[in-house]
Amino acid sequence: MATEEKLQRSLFNEVMVPCYAPMDIIPVRGQGSRLWDQQQREYIDFAGGIAVSCLGHCHPVMVTALTEQAQKLWHLSNVMTNEPALRLADKLTQLTFADKVFFANSGAEANEAALKLARRYAVDNFSADKDQIIAFHHGFHGRTFFTVTVGGQSTYSDGFGPKPQAVTHLPYNDLAAIAELMSDKTCAVMMEPLQGEGGIISPTIEFVQGVRELCDKHHALLIFDEVQTGNGRTGDLFAYQGLGVTPDILTTAKSLGGGFPVAAMLTTTALAAHLKVGTHGSTYGGNPLACAVAEAVINTISQPVLLAGVKQREQWFREGLMQINRRYPIFSEIRGKGLLLGAVLCPQWQGRARDILVAAGKEGVMVLVAGTDVVRFTPSLVIDKKDIDEGMQRLEAAIATLYNAHSEL
């Protein structure tokens, strides 16, 4: 059994499945947008647990919701419902296009439910031959075998045997390609309304509107994966609301619970009717603890003043990154929306995004990557300006060290 003295990064290699390669840093405490490790060294968090910690660490509304619910009820099977789940579902339907909600534990599970619903809808209304799912290169939809196959990155899906069939990938933002391929055999198009893992790629309005029209023409369902873009991340509660295009099915997770595992699939009454009793389920989906925390999160981030603040913080981040770039020109552009931003590396710096992540960690600021060529930022939606300013100073110090070493080569 591990003693307190043995709880170091090296223990990971002894006891954990090696599918991750975590940094040497082990955070033990967080407050707002700051973290402290085992040695009490402080870090400013520009990563947010990959777009999860939308209210920062240990936000009072979340702590209160979890503490109060923990003294009432922890778990019920879905043989019964519970009050936090009902309140959260009611809130989500009030705030979105949806009439019905299915709760799960992760984005992958929510996407799995969405894909199964699309296939079941096609079978019930047309035929089993209407099974084609169209998705996009560089997309990411989870790690179950179905969702990782639909995701457009073969490095994640290869090597596990035969994949689920009738899944086709096309270039993102290429309306002509999807118009040529779609037919009445297409049952669904699944897309992120802003690609996250694939490099922070925004869609054009024409592309999103065109995909919606093609789905209508071919009686196919449009699924928006808002696992990363949802819950205020782009400055709208959900990204579709800023695009003027409404999906048939929407999935959300990550920041829905602000750090507590919870996910949801949202859809209409007509579509939800195809998942009859027994066709799908989840042991922990709709868990009272998770739903109580998520309700507190949604009540907080759906406020107009908070969403407006996301757009203000986007500008602070863009300005800070461009100031760094004027002194150390390594970025070709800053792309994304709200607080889902990517700094794209110039050609001579491509492939070095992780180098910047590691160097930033050494200077006391946590960032992310989106592929090898993009440094990604997904901080708390309520991060203070002083934390942004100080984090940018630390990031600049990291980039300066790499830039100067690069210049000496």
C-alpha positions in Angstrom: 0.0 0.0 0.0 1.3 3.4 -1.0 2.4 5.6 1.9 2.1 9.4 1.8 5.8 9.7 1.0 5.4 7.3 -1.9 2.7 9.2 -3.7 4.9 10.5 -6.4 4.7 10.5 -10.2 6.8 7.3 -10.3 4.0 5.4 -8.6 1.9 6.0 -11.7 4.2 3.8 -13.7 3.8 1.0 -11.1 0.0 0.9 -10.6 -1.7 2.7 -13.6 -2.5 1.4 -17.1 0.0 3.2 -19.3 -2.5 4.9 -21.7 -1.6 8.3 -20.3 1.7 10.2 -20.0 1.0 12.7 -17.2 3.3 15.5 -16.3 5.5 15.3 -13.2 3.3 17.9 -11.4 0.7 16.4 -9.0 -1.7 19.1 -8.0 -3.3 18.7 -4.5 -5.4 21.8 -4.0 -7.2 24.3 -6.2 -9.0 27.6 -5.7 -10.5 29.6 -8.5 -8.0 29.6 -11.4 -5.0 28.7 -9.3 -3.6 25.3 -8.3 -0.9 24.1 -5.8 1.2 21.0 -6.1 2.7 18.7 -3.5 5.5 21.1 -2.9 3.0 24.0 -2.6 4.2 25.5 -5.8 1.4 27.7 -7.4 0.1 27.4 -11.0 -2.3 29.5 -12.9 -4.8 27.3 -14.7 -5.4 28.1 -18.4 -6.4 24.5 -19.1 -9.4 24.0 -16.9 -9.2 20.2 -17.0 -9.7 20.4 -20.8 -12.7 22.7 -20.8 -14.2 21.1 -17.7 -13.6 23.4 -14.8 -15.9 26.2 -16.1 -16.2 27.9 -12.7 -12.6 27.2 -11.6 -11.7 25.0 -8.7 -13.9 24.6 -5.6 -16.4 27.3 -6.6 -18.8 27.9 -3.7 -22.0 27.2 -5.6 -20.6 23.8 -6.6 -19.3 23.0 -3.1 -22.6 23.9 -1.5 -24.6 21.9 -4.0 -22.5 18.8 -3.5 -22.3 19.1 0.2 -26.1 19.5 0.6 -26.9 16.7 -1.7 -24.3 14.4 -0.1 -26.4 14.6 3.1 -29.6 13.6 1.4 -29.3 11.0 -1.3 -26.3 9.6 -3.3 -27.7 7.0 -5.7 -30.8 5.4 -7.1 -31.1 3.1 -10.0 -33.2 4.3 -13.0 -36.0 2.1 -11.7 -36.8 5.4 -10.0 -36.1 9.0 -10.8 -34.9 11.7 -8.4 -35.4 15.4 -7.8 -32.0 16.8 -8.9 -32.3 14.9 -12.2 -35.8 16.3 -12.8 -34.8 19.9 -12.0 -31.7 19.7 -14.2 -33.6 18.2 -17.1 -36.3 20.8 -16.8 -33.7 23.6 -16.7 -31.9 22.2 -19.8 -35.1 22.0 -21.8 -36.1 25.5 -20.8 -32.7 26.9 -22.0 -32.5 25.0 -25.3 -34.4 23.7 -28.3 -34.8 20.3 -26.6 -37.9 18.7 -25.1 -36.2 15.6 -23.6 -33.0 14.7 -21.9 -31.0 11.5 -21.4 -28.3 11.6 -18.7 -25.0 9.8 -18.8 -21.6 10.0 -17.2 -19.3 11.2 -20.0 -19.2 12.9 -23.4 -18.5 9.5 -25.1 -21.6 8.0 -23.5 -23.8 10.9 -24.5 -22.5 10.6 -28.1 -23.0 6.9 -28.0 -26.7 7.5 -27.1 -27.0 10.1 -29.8 -25.7 7.7 -32.5 -27.8 4.8 -31.3 -30.9 7.1 -31.4 -30.1 8.2 -35.0 -29.7 4.6 -36.1 -32.9 3.5 -34.3 -34.9 6.5 -35.8 -33.8 5.5 -39.3 -34.8 1.8 -38.7 -38.2 2.7 -37.3 -39.1 5.3 -39.9 -37.3 4.1 -43.1 -35.2 0.9 -43.2 -32.2 -0.8 -41.8 -30.4 0.3 -45.0 -30.5 3.9 -44.0 -27.5 3.6 -41.8 -24.7 5.9 -43.1 -23.2 8.2 -40.6 -21.2 11.1 -41.9 -18.6 12.8 -39.7 -15.5 14.9 -40.3 -11.7 14.5 -40.4 -10.0 15.6 -37.2 -13.3 15.3 -35.3 -13.3 13.8 -31.8 -16.4 12.2 -30.2 -15.2 10.0 -27.4 -13.4 6.7 -26.8 -16.1 4.1 -27.0 -15.6 1.9 -30.1 -18.5 3.5 -31.8 -17.7 7.1 -31.0 -13.9 6.7 -31.6 -14.8 5.3 -35.0 -17.1 8.2 -35.8 -14.3 10.6 -34.7 -12.1 11.5 -37.6 -8.7 10.5 -36.2 -7.6 7.0 -37.1 -4.7 7.0 -34.7 -7.3 6.7 -31.9 -9.5 4.0 -33.6 -7.0 1.7 -35.4 -5.6 -1.5 -33.8 -8.8 -2.7 -32.1 -10.2 -5.1 -34.7 -13.1 -4.5 -37.1 -14.8 -1.1 -36.7 -18.5 -0.3 -36.7 -19.5 0.1 -40.3 -21.2 2.7 -42.5 -19.2 5.6 -41.1 -17.7 8.1 -43.6 -15.4 11.0 -42.9 -15.2 14.2 -45.0 -13.2 17.4 -44.8 -14.6 19.9 -42.3 -16.0 23.1 -43.8 -16.3 21.5 -47.3 -20.0 21.7 -48.2 -19.4 20.5 -51.7 -18.0 17.2 -50.4 -20.9 16.5 -48.2 -23.4 17.5 -50.8 -21.9 15.1 -53.3 -21.9 12.2 -50.8 -25.2 12.6 -48.9 -28.1 10.5 -50.1 -31.2 8.9 -48.7 -29.0 6.2 -47.1 -27.6 8.8 -44.7 -29.2 8.6 -41.3 -27.1 11.2 -39.5 -24.4 13.8 -39.7 -22.3 14.3 -36.5 -20.2 17.4 -36.1 -18.6 19.6 -33.6 -19.9 23.2 -34.1 -16.2 24.2 -33.4 -13.6 21.4 -33.7 -11.7 21.2 -30.4 -9.2 18.3 -30.4 -8.8 18.7 -34.1 -7.1 22.1 -33.8 -9.7 24.7 -32.8 -11.4 25.0 -36.2 -14.5 27.1 -36.5 -17.1 26.3 -39.1 -18.3 28.9 -41.6 -21.9 29.9 -41.3 -22.5 28.8 -44.8 -21.2 25.3 -44.0 -23.4 24.8 -41.0 -26.5 26.1 -42.7 -25.8 24.0 -45.7 -25.4 20.8 -43.6 -28.7 21.6 -41.9 -30.4 21.9 -45.3 -28.9 18.7 -46.6 -30.0 16.8 -43.6 -33.5 18.1 -44.1 -33.4 17.2 -47.8 -32.3 13.6 -47.1 -34.3 13.0 -43.9 -31.1 12.7 -41.9 -30.5 13.8 -38.3 -28.0 16.6 -37.5 -26.1 15.8 -34.3 -24.1 18.5 -32.6 -21.4 17.3 -30.3 -21.2 20.2 -27.8 -19.2 18.2 -25.3 -16.5 20.9 -25.4 -18.3 23.9 -26.8 -21.3 23.7 -24.5 -22.2 25.3 -21.2 -21.0 28.9 -22.0 -17.6 28.0 -23.5 -18.1 30.0 -26.7 -19.9 32.9 -25.0 -23.3 31.4 -25.8 -24.8 28.8 -23.5 -24.5 26.4 -26.5 -22.6 27.1 -29.6 -25.5 26.3 -31.9 -27.3 29.4 -30.5 -24.5 31.6 -31.9 -24.7 29.9 -35.3 -28.4 30.3 -35.9 -28.7 26.5 -36.8 -30.6 24.1 -34.6 -29.6 20.4 -34.4 -31.9 17.5 -34.0 -29.7 16.0 -31.2 -27.2 17.8 -29.0 -24.7 16.2 -26.6 -23.0 17.9 -23.7 -20.6 16.9 -20.9 -17.2 18.3 -19.7 -18.2 21.6 -18.1 -21.8 20.6 -17.5 -20.7 19.4 -14.0 -17.9 21.8 -13.6 -15.6 18.9 -12.7 -18.2 16.4 -11.5 -18.7 13.6 -14.1 -22.1 14.1 -15.8 -23.3 14.3 -19.4 -26.5 14.7 -21.3 -28.1 14.0 -24.7 -30.8 16.5 -25.6 -33.4 16.0 -28.3 -37.0 16.5 -29.3 -40.1 14.6 -28.1 -40.6 13.0 -31.5 -37.1 11.7 -31.7 -36.9 10.6 -28.0 -39.9 8.4 -28.6 -37.7 6.0 -30.5 -35.7 5.1 -27.4 -38.5 3.1 -25.7 -38.1 1.4 -22.3 -35.2 -1.0 -22.3 -33.5 0.2 -25.6 -30.9 2.2 -23.8 -29.7 3.0 -20.2 -27.0 3.9 -17.8 -26.5 2.8 -14.2 -25.1 6.2 -13.0 -26.9 8.4 -15.6 -29.0 11.0 -13.7 -27.1 10.4 -10.4 -28.4 12.8 -7.7 -25.0 14.0 -6.7 -24.0 14.7 -10.3 -27.3 16.4 -11.2 -27.3 18.6 -8.1 -23.9 19.9 -9.0 -24.8 20.3 -12.7 -27.9 22.2 -11.8 -25.9 24.7 -9.7 -23.4 25.1 -12.6 -26.1 25.7 -15.2 -27.9 28.1 -13.0 -24.7 30.1 -12.7 -23.3 30.0 -16.2 -26.7 30.7 -18.0 -26.8 34.2 -16.5 -26.4 36.8 -19.3 -23.7 38.7 -17.3 -21.5 35.6 -17.1 -21.9 34.8 -20.8 -21.0 38.4 -21.7 -18.0 38.1 -19.4 -16.8 35.1 -21.5 -16.6 37.3 -24.6 -14.7 40.0 -22.6 -12.2 37.4 -21.4 -11.8 36.2 -25.0 -10.5 39.6 -25.9 -8.2 39.7 -22.9 -6.7 36.4 -24.0 -6.3 37.4 -27.6 -4.7 40.7 -26.6 -2.3 38.9 -24.2 -1.3 36.3 -26.8 -0.7 38.9 -29.5 1.5 40.9 -27.1 3.6 37.9 -26.5 3.7 37.2 -30.3 4.9 40.7 -31.1 8.0 40.0 -28.9 8.4 36.3 -29.8 6.7 35.7 -33.1 5.9 32.0 -33.0 2.1 32.1 -33.6 0.6 32.4 -37.1 -2.9 33.1 -35.8 -5.2 32.9 -32.8 -8.4 31.1 -33.6 -11.5 29.8 -31.9 -14.4 31.5 -30.0 -15.0 32.5 -26.4 -12.7 30.7 -24.1 -12.0 27.8 -26.5 -8.9 29.4 -28.2 -6.0 28.0 -30.1 -2.7 29.7 -30.8 -1.5 28.2 -34.1 2.3 27.7 -34.4 4.2 29.2 -37.3 5.7 26.7 -39.9 9.2 26.8 -38.2 7.6 26.0 -34.8 5.2 23.3 -35.9 5.3 20.1 -34.0 6.4 21.9 -30.8 3.1 22.5 -29.0 3.9 20.1 -26.3 7.3 21.7 -25.8 5.4 24.9 -25.0 3.0 23.0 -22.6 5.9 21.6 -20.7 7.9 24.9 -20.6 4.7 26.7 -19.4 4.3 24.2 -16.6 7.8 24.9 -15.4 7.0 28.6 -15.3 3.8 28.0 -13.3 1.0 28.2 -15.9 -1.0 25.3 -17.3 -2.0 25.2 -21.0 -3.1 22.5 -23.4 -2.4 21.4 -26.9 -4.8 20.6 -29.8 -2.6 18.4 -31.9 1.1 19.1 -32.4 0.8 22.5 -33.9 -1.8 24.3 -31.7 -1.5 25.6 -28.1 -5.0 25.4 -26.6 -6.6 27.5 -23.9 -9.8 26.5 -22.1 -9.7 28.3 -18.7 -12.4 29.0 -16.2 -15.3 31.1 -17.6 -14.9 33.5 -14.6 -11.1 33.7 -14.5 -10.0 37.1 -13.0 -8.1 39.5 -15.2 -5.2 39.5 -12.8 -4.9 35.8 -13.2 -5.0 36.2 -17.0 -2.3 38.9 -16.9 0.0 37.0 -14.5 -0.6 33.8 -16.5 0.4 35.6 -19.7 3.6 36.8 -18.0 4.5 33.2 -17.1 3.6 31.9 -20.5 5.8 34.6 -22.1 8.7 33.6 -19.9 8.3 30.0 -21.1 8.1 31.0 -24.7 11.1 33.4 -24.3 13.2 30.5 -23.1 12.3 28.3 -26.0 12.5 31.1 -28.5 16.0 32.2 -27.4 17.2 28.6 -27.4 15.7 28.1 -30.9 17.4 31.3 -32.2 20.8 30.0 -31.0 20.6 26.8 -33.1 
